[in-house]
Amino acid sequence: MIFALILFGVLLNAAAQLLLKAGMTQIGHFEFSLPNVIPIGLKVMANIPIISGLFAYVLSVVVWLLVLSRVQVSFAYPMLSIGYIVNAVAAYYLFGEALSVIRVTGVFVIIAGVYLVSQS
């Protein structure tokens, strides 16, 4: 049961990141300057994927608090690495981001690390 709760929190966090990326892709590149604060701020506040991503982050924090009330942080925190795997694969399919040999190798290292931590 606890692993399912951890996984749910991690997936919510990963979904939040992907939604934020989708929203910022819609808004596009902008210069970080004082005159842009209000126009870009308004675009961000009106962007459904960004609002959804922020909501998913809040929900993931609630789930994470439930997790931390049940297990040691030294066990739970490394499980957040699963989010790197989810995001790398999802970004490849959703945004056309590269999955180089180095990144795939890193994903397998993360999988091995999560497995080892989960066995402790």
N, C-alpha and C positions, 0 to 999 in steps of 0.2 A: 504494500500500500504506500509506503513512504517513497519508494522509488518512483511510483506513478505520480505522486505529488511533486517530486523534484522534477521529473520529466515535463509535467504540465507547466510548471513555472519557467523552466528553461525554454520550452516551445513558445510560451507567451512572450518571453523576452526576445527571442529570435524573431517572432512575428512583428513585434514592435519595431525592431531595427529595420526589417524589410519594408514595413509600412512607411517609416520615416524616410527611407531611401526613395520609395516610390513617390512620396509627396515632394521631396526635394528635386526629383527628376522632373516633375511637372512644373515646379517653380523655376528651375534652371539655375545656372551660375549667376552669382551677383557679387558686386563689389561690397566689401565690408566697410561702410562709411556712414557717417552720421546722417546724411540726407536719405540714405536707404532704410534707416531703422523703421520708420512708420510704414512706407509702402511694402517692404518685405515682411514686416511684422503682420500687417493686415493679410497679406497673401498666405502666410503661415497659419494664421488663426482661422482662415476660411478654407483651408485645404483638408478635405475629408480623410485622405490617408494619414496625414500628420496627426489630426485629432484622434483618429483610430489608433495610431501608434502610441500616442501618449496615454490613451486609455488602457491599452494593452500593457504598457509599462507599469501603470498604477496597479492593475490587477496582478501583474507578475510580482510586484512587491508584497501585496497581500498574501499571495501564495507562498512567497519566500519566507515571510514571517511565520506562517504555519509550519513550514519545513524546519526553520531554525528553532522552533519551540519543541521539536520532536527528535532532532539528531544533532550531533556535534558539527560545528561549523567546519572543522578539519575534514569531515567526510562530505558534507553538502557542497561546500564551495568549489572543489575541483569538478563537481558534476556540471557546473556552469559551462565548462569547456565543450560540452555537447552542443551548445549554441554555436560555437565556431564551425562545427561540422555542418549543422543545419544551414547556417547562413552561407557558407561557402558553396554548398550544392544548390541552394535556392537562388543565390545571386547569379550563378552560372545559367540556370534555366530562365529566371525572370528578367535579368538585366544584361545577359550576355557577357558577364564578367569572366575573366580568364581563370581556368583551373590548370595551372602549370604543374609540371612534375614535382616541383618543390612544394607547391601548396598541397597537392595530393599526398605527398610524403608526410607533410606536417599533419594533415588530417589523420593519417594512420598512426602517427606518434600520439596524437591526442586520444584516439580510440584506445590505444594500448594503455595510456596513462589513466584514463577513466576506468578501464577494466581493472587495472591494478588497485586503484583506490577503492573501487566497489567491493573488492575481495577482502579488504581489511576489516 
